[in-house]
Amino acid sequence: MPDSATPRPLSALPSPAARAAAFAAILIGGLAGGLIGYSLVRVQCSGQCGVGKGLGALIGASSAAIGMSIVAVLVLRAVGEWRDIEDRRVNGGGQGS
């Protein structure tokens, strides 16, 4: 447990575990988006659909990964703010909040 007498240095970086979880969530989101895009094209297309299936998977994976990365950044920022608020509360500053 960290010593409360020595303050934690200010850093905008989230913990390594939080960054790893966000990275894993982006990968899983991209995989799910790729599967959804591939499946949508597969259901709607008949005959030679290799390029369509590939494009569906690529567009689905890209859009899902981009969306998930936005969510991950917002979550990591919120966690940082919550940690900052908790530090201020514990150290006696900011009783008005």
Buried (B, 14 or more C-beta within 10 A) or exposed (E): EEEEEEEEEEEEEBEEEBEEBBEEBBEEBBBBBBBBBBBBBBEEBEEEBEEBBEBBBBBBBBBBBEBBBEEBEEBBEEBBEEEEEEBEEEEEEEEEE
